[in-house]
Amino acid sequence: MSGPSQADFHDKEAAPAGRTVEGRAKRLVSYFTTRDGLVGEYDYAFLFKPNLPFMRKVRRTAPFFGLDDHLPLMLGLLLGLQHALAMLAGIVTPPIQIVGSSGAKLVPAEAQYVVSTALVVSGILSAIQITRFHIWRTPYYLGTGLISVVGTSFGMVPVATATFSQMYANDFCPKDAGGVSLPCPQGYGALLGTAMVCSLVEMLISFLPPKVLHKIFPPLVTGPTVTLIGMSLVASGFEGWAGGSGACMSRPTSGPNQLCPSNTSPHALPWGSAQYIGLGFASFMTIILCERFGSPIIKSSSIVVGLLVGSIIASATGYFDHSSIDAAPVASFIWVHTFPLSVYGPAVLPILAVYLVNIMEAIGDITASCDVSRLEVSGKIFDSRIQGGILADGFNSLLAGLATITPMAVFAQNNGVIALTRCASRCAGYFACFLLIVMGIFAKFGAALVAIPAPVLGGVTTFLFGAVAVSGIRIISLVRFTSRNRFVLTAALAPGIGAILVPKWFSYVFTYSGGGAKGGLLDAVTIVMETGFTLTGFLGVILNQLIPEEDENNALPALTQNSRDVDENDLELPVTEPDRTLAAVKQ
C-alpha cells in the first residue's frame, strides 16, 4: 500500500489556511452587512444622555469590553471619536505654542502644516503603541498593546520657549532692522534635530529593568516635576486669555503691536481688555458646564466643546479671522513643508530632561491604563508593557522628528475615557487613530485650529494645563510624608517655583560672551536653571539618591504628655509606672 503523495500532503496542509481565509472573509462581510456587525446590542443612549437635574437617574452600568473584544462598527466609530476628541486639544496645543508668537514665529502656512501634521503623526504613532510588536529574537517589545495613544509632549513647550528666546538673543534666529523677531524655520529644524538625537537616550533607558526605573524616578521625583510643567504652562495660557503672548503684552504706545494680536487684526484690542477676558471666560465656563450637565461623550470631549463654543462667540462678535482658513489648501500630509535639521547644543540638556519626564509620565500612565483595562499591574507581562511603552515613546519621538513634529509621549486623557465608557478594546484605539489621520489630512481643519483667537485658546489651555499640574499633585499624594521626603520635596520644589516666578533670575550669572563649545555649555546650563521643571527634576533625582532613607524601626519614642499635667478628675487616663514611683516618693 503506497503512502500519500506529495500533492496530497500539500492539499492537506493548504486546507486549514484556505478555511481561515474564507472564514475571515465571511466575518468581514458580516461586519458590514449584519445588525450585530454594524450596531450590535450596545445601549447607545448611555453615551448621549445628559446629566440634567430634572432627569431620572438610571443606575445601570454599560458592558465592559476587554482588550481583544470586537466592537460593532458604529460603536467602534463612536468610541474612537470619543478618544480622538479627548486628545485633540492636547495634540494641537503644544505645536501651536511652539511655532507661535512665543516660539519659532512661523508663517501661517507653516504653522497650519505643523498642526495638521501633528494630528497625522499622532494617529500613525499611536497605532504602534496599541499594536505592540515583539522584537525578533529578544524578550523585548515595542509598544504597550493597550489603548496608549500618543501626542506631542507638553514638556517641550517651556523648553522650546526658552530655547527660542535664547536663539533670538544669540542671533541664531533672525531679526529685522528694528529688532523685531522674524520667523525662524531653521530654529525649529534645530529643535527637531536635537530632539531626535536625544530620543536615543530614552530608547536606551527603556531596556533598564522597571525596578531600576522606579528607583531612579519614584513619585517623589516625578510628582513635583509634572506639577511644575503644568504651573509653567498655565502662565502661557493666562497670557493668551488676556489677548496673546506677543509684543502687545507690554501695551506699547506706538508701533504695530499696540493692540493684540496686531493693529491690523480684526477687532483688535489692547492686551488685558475686558472683551478678551470675557471670551476666555466663556470657553472656560463651557468646560465646567459640560462636566456638570453633559453626557458621557460630551464630558470626555469638553475641551473641544469649549473651543467650539468660544470660537462661535468670537466669530459672531467679529474676533475671528477667516482669511488664513480660506487661503489654506484642502489637503495636507507629512513633508509638505520641511525644515533644515541640525543640532543646537544648548538645548541638549533641557530636552534630555523632557525625555526623562516623559519616562516618568509613561510609567504612571501605562500603569493606569492597565488598571482601567482590568489587566495585572505587576509581573512579567506588566513589566514588558512598561518597557515596550517607553521604548515606543523614544522610537516614536525619533520618527516624529523625521516627520517634522516635536517629541511624542503617552497621553493620560484616554484612561478617563476607558473608565467612563468601560471599553478597553484596541478596536476603539484603532478607530481613534484613523479619525486623527483623517482630521490631519484635511488641512482646513488644522487652519481653523490655528486661527482660533488667543483668548478662546487661552481659556481652554488654562484648564488643560491646570489638569497637568493636578496630575503631578496626584502623583505627590502617593508619597509618604516622612521628614526625609518632605526635605527632598522642599529642596527640589523651591528653586523650580522660583524659576517660574522669576524667569530671568540666572540670565546674568555667566559673563562669557564668546561662542564655541564653552558658550554652548553655558547657554545649556542657563536654560536648565531658568526652566522650572528641569531644575526641579534634576534636583529631585540627585537628592533622592543622596539623602538616606529613614529607618523607622530605630526611631526615637514619641514624646507624650506627662500625667502630672492632666486633670486629676480625668480617671480614664492610665497612670504610668514612673508616675506611681513619683507618687510613692512624695508620700
Long-range contacts (C-beta under 8 A, 24 or more apart in sequence): 31-73, 32-73, 36-72, 37-72, 37-73, 38-72, 38-73, 38-74, 39-72, 39-73, 39-74, 39-75, 40-71, 40-72, 40-74, 40-75, 42-72, 42-75, 44-74, 44-75, 44-78, 46-296, 47-78, 47-82, 47-295, 47-296, 47-297, 47-421, 48-295, 48-296, 48-297, 49-295, 49-296, 50-293, 50-294, 50-295, 50-298, 51-292, 51-293, 51-294, 51-295, 52-293, 61-422, 62-421, 62-422, 62-423, 63-422, 64-374, 64-422, 64-423, 64-424, 65-422, 65-423, 65-424, 65-425, 65-428, 66-373, 66-374, 66-424, 66-425, 67-145, 67-146, 67-373, 67-375, 67-424, 67-425, 67-426, 68-425, 68-426, 69-425, 69-427, 70-425, 70-427, 71-423, 71-425, 71-427, 71-428, 76-425, 76-427, 76-428, 76-431, 77-431, 77-435, 78-297, 79-417, 79-421, 79-423, 79-428, 79-431, 80-427, 80-428, 80-429, 80-430, 80-431, 80-432, 80-433, 80-434, 80-435, 81-431, 81-432, 81-435, 82-297, 82-300, 82-301, 82-417, 82-421, 82-428, 83-147, 83-149, 83-414, 83-417, 83-428, 83-429, 83-431, 83-432, 84-432, 84-435, 84-436, 84-439, 85-300, 85-301, 85-304, 86-300, 86-301, 86-303, 86-413, 86-414, 86-416, 86-417, 87-122, 87-149, 87-151, 87-411, 87-413, 87-414, 87-432, 87-436, 88-119, 88-301, 88-303, 88-304, 88-436, 88-439, 89-303, 89-304, 89-307, 89-460, 89-461, 89-464, 90-151, 90-152, 90-154, 90-303, 90-411, 90-413, 90-464, 91-118, 91-119, 91-122, 91-151, 91-152, 91-436, 92-118, 92-119, 92-446, 92-449, 93-154, 93-457, 93-461, 93-464, 94-118, 94-151, 94-152, 94-153, 94-154, 94-156, 94-157, 94-406, 95-152, 95-405, 95-406, 96-449, 96-450, 96-457, 97-157, 97-160, 97-161, 97-236, 98-156, 98-157, 98-160, 98-161, 98-188, 98-191, 98-406, 99-188, 100-245, 101-244, 101-245, 101-246, 101-261, 102-161, 102-164, 102-236, 102-239, 102-245, 102-246, 103-160, 103-161, 103-164, 103-188, 104-160, 104-164, 104-173, 104-183, 104-184, 104-185, 104-187, 104-188, 104-191, 105-181, 105-182, 105-183, 105-184, 106-183, 106-184, 106-185, 106-188, 107-183, 108-324, 108-327, 108-447, 108-450, 109-327, 109-328, 109-337, 110-183, 110-185, 110-337, 111-450, 112-324, 112-328, 112-332, 112-443, 112-446, 112-447, 112-450, 113-332, 113-336, 113-337, 113-404, 113-443, 113-446, 114-337, 114-404, 114-405, 115-446, 115-449, 115-450, 116-332, 116-440, 116-441, 116-442, 116-443, 116-445, 116-446, 116-447, 117-332, 117-333, 117-334, 117-336, 117-403, 117-404, 117-405, 117-440, 118-151, 118-152, 118-405, 118-440, 119-436, 119-437, 119-439, 119-440, 119-445, 119-446, 120-333, 120-334, 120-403, 120-436, 120-437, 120-440, 120-441, 121-334, 121-399, 121-400, 121-403, 121-405, 121-408, 121-440, 122-149, 122-150, 122-151, 122-152, 122-408, 122-436, 122-440, 123-432, 123-433, 123-434, 123-435, 123-436, 123-437, 123-440, 124-433, 124-437, 125-150, 125-392, 125-396, 125-399, 125-400, 125-408, 126-150, 126-429, 126-432, 126-433, 126-436, 127-429, 127-430, 127-433, 128-392, 128-395, 128-396, 129-389, 129-392, 129-396, 129-410, 130-426, 130-429, 130-430, 130-433, 131-426, 132-385, 132-388, 139-384, 140-207, 140-384, 140-387, 140-388, 140-391, 141-384, 141-385, 141-387, 141-388, 141-391, 142-388, 142-391, 142-392, 142-395, 143-388, 143-389, 143-392, 144-366, 144-369, 144-385, 144-388, 144-389, 144-392, 144-410, 145-385, 145-388, 145-426, 146-366, 146-369, 146-370, 146-373, 146-375, 146-385, 146-424, 146-426, 146-429, 147-369, 147-373, 147-414, 147-418, 147-424, 147-425, 147-426, 147-428, 147-429, 147-432, 148-365, 148-366, 148-369, 148-389, 148-410, 148-411, 148-414, 148-429, 149-410, 149-411, 149-414, 149-429, 149-432, 149-433, 150-392, 150-393, 150-396, 150-408, 150-409, 150-410, 150-411, 151-408, 151-409, 151-411, 152-400, 152-405, 152-406, 152-407, 152-408, 152-409, 153-354, 153-358, 153-397, 153-406, 153-407, 153-408, 153-409, 154-229, 154-233, 154-409, 154-465, 154-468, 155-229, 155-353, 155-354, 155-357, 155-358, 155-409, 155-533, 156-195, 156-351, 156-354, 156-406, 156-407, 157-233, 157-236, 158-229, 158-232, 158-233, 158-531, 158-532, 158-533, 159-347, 159-350, 159-351, 159-353, 159-354, 159-527, 159-531, 159-534, 160-191, 160-406, 161-236, 162-350, 162-527, 162-530, 162-531, 163-187, 163-191, 163-344, 163-346, 163-347, 163-350, 163-527, 164-191, 166-346, 166-523, 166-526, 166-527, 167-344, 170-523, 172-344, 180-247, 185-339, 185-340, 186-339, 186-340, 186-342, 187-344, 188-339, 189-339, 189-340, 189-341, 189-342, 190-341, 190-342, 190-343, 190-344, 190-347, 191-344, 191-347, 191-406, 192-339, 192-341, 192-401, 192-404, 192-405, 192-406, 193-341, 193-342, 193-343, 193-344, 193-401, 194-343, 194-344, 194-347, 194-348, 194-351, 195-351, 195-397, 195-401, 195-406, 195-407, 196-341, 196-397, 196-398, 196-401, 196-402, 197-343, 197-348, 198-348, 198-351, 198-352, 198-354, 198-355, 199-355, 199-394, 199-395, 199-397, 199-398, 199-401, 199-407, 200-394, 200-398, 201-352, 201-355, 201-394, 202-355, 202-358, 202-359, 202-390, 202-393, 202-394, 202-397, 203-391, 203-394, 203-395, 203-398, 205-359, 205-390, 205-394, 206-359, 206-387, 206-388, 206-390, 206-391, 206-393, 206-394, 207-387, 207-391, 209-383, 210-363, 210-383, 210-386, 210-387, 213-359, 213-363, 213-386, 213-390, 214-363, 216-541, 216-545, 217-356, 217-359, 217-360, 217-363, 217-541, 218-479, 218-544, 219-475, 219-476, 219-478, 219-479, 220-479, 220-485, 220-488, 220-489, 220-540, 220-544, 221-360, 221-492, 221-537, 221-540, 221-541, 221-544, 222-357, 222-360, 222-361, 222-363, 222-364, 222-472, 222-475, 223-472, 223-473, 223-474, 223-475, 223-476, 223-477, 223-478, 223-479, 224-472, 224-476, 224-489, 224-492, 224-493, 224-496, 224-536, 224-540, 225-357, 225-360, 225-472, 225-533, 225-536, 225-537, 225-540, 226-357, 226-360, 226-361, 226-468, 226-469, 226-471, 226-472, 226-475, 226-533, 227-469, 227-472, 227-473, 227-475, 227-476, 227-493, 228-469, 228-472, 228-493, 228-496, 228-497, 228-500, 228-532, 228-533, 228-536, 229-357, 229-468, 229-469, 229-472, 229-533, 230-465, 230-466, 230-467, 230-468, 230-469, 230-470, 230-471, 230-472, 231-469, 231-497, 231-500, 231-532, 232-500, 232-531, 232-532, 232-533, 233-461, 233-465, 233-468, 234-462, 234-465, 234-466, 234-469, 235-500, 236-461, 236-465, 237-458, 237-459, 237-461, 237-462, 237-463, 237-464, 237-465, 238-458, 238-462, 239-458, 240-280, 240-454, 240-455, 240-457, 240-458, 240-461, 241-276, 241-277, 241-280, 241-454, 241-455, 241-458, 241-459, 241-462, 242-271, 242-272, 242-276, 242-277, 242-280, 242-455, 242-458, 243-269, 243-270, 243-271, 243-272, 243-273, 243-276, 243-454, 243-455, 244-271, 244-454, 245-454, 260-454, 261-454, 265-321, 266-318, 266-319, 266-320, 266-321, 267-317, 267-318, 267-319, 275-317, 275-319, 276-454, 276-455, 277-455, 279-310, 279-313, 279-314, 279-319, 279-453, 279-455, 279-456, 279-459, 280-310, 280-455, 280-456, 280-458, 280-459, 280-462, 281-459, 282-309, 282-310, 282-313, 282-456, 282-459, 283-307, 283-309, 283-310, 283-455, 283-456, 283-459, 283-460, 284-459, 284-460, 284-462, 284-463, 286-310, 287-460, 287-463, 296-420, 296-421, 299-420, 300-416, 300-417, 300-420, 300-421, 303-460, 303-463, 303-464, 306-459, 306-460, 306-463, 307-452, 307-456, 307-457, 307-460, 310-452, 310-453, 310-455, 310-456, 310-459, 310-460, 311-448, 311-452, 311-453, 311-456, 313-456, 314-452, 314-453, 314-455, 314-456, 319-453, 319-455, 320-451, 320-452, 320-453, 321-451, 322-451, 324-447, 324-450, 324-451, 325-444, 325-447, 325-448, 325-451, 327-447, 328-443, 328-444, 328-446, 328-447, 329-443, 330-442, 330-443, 330-444, 331-441, 331-442, 331-443, 332-440, 332-441, 332-442, 332-443, 332-446, 333-440, 333-441, 334-403, 334-404, 335-403, 335-404, 337-404, 338-404, 339-404, 341-401, 345-517, 345-520, 345-521, 345-523, 345-524, 346-520, 346-521, 346-523, 346-524, 346-526, 346-527, 347-524, 347-527, 348-524, 349-524, 349-525, 349-527, 349-528, 349-534, 350-524, 350-527, 350-528, 350-531, 350-534, 351-407, 353-528, 353-531, 353-533, 353-534, 353-537, 353-538, 354-407, 354-534, 355-394, 355-397, 355-407, 356-537, 356-541, 357-533, 357-537, 358-393, 358-397, 358-407, 358-409, 358-410, 359-390, 359-393, 361-409, 361-410, 361-412, 362-386, 362-389, 362-390, 362-393, 362-409, 362-410, 363-390, 364-412, 364-475, 365-410, 365-411, 365-412, 365-415, 366-410, 368-412, 368-415, 369-414, 369-415, 369-418, 372-415, 372-418, 372-419, 372-424, 373-418, 373-424, 374-424, 412-471, 482-550, 482-552, 483-550, 484-547, 484-548, 484-549, 484-550, 487-543, 487-547, 488-540, 488-543, 488-544, 488-547, 491-539, 491-543, 492-536, 492-539, 492-540, 492-543, 493-536, 495-535, 495-536, 495-539, 496-532, 496-533, 496-535, 496-536, 496-539, 497-532, 498-532, 499-529, 499-530, 499-531, 499-532, 499-535, 500-532, 503-530, 504-530, 505-529, 505-530, 506-530
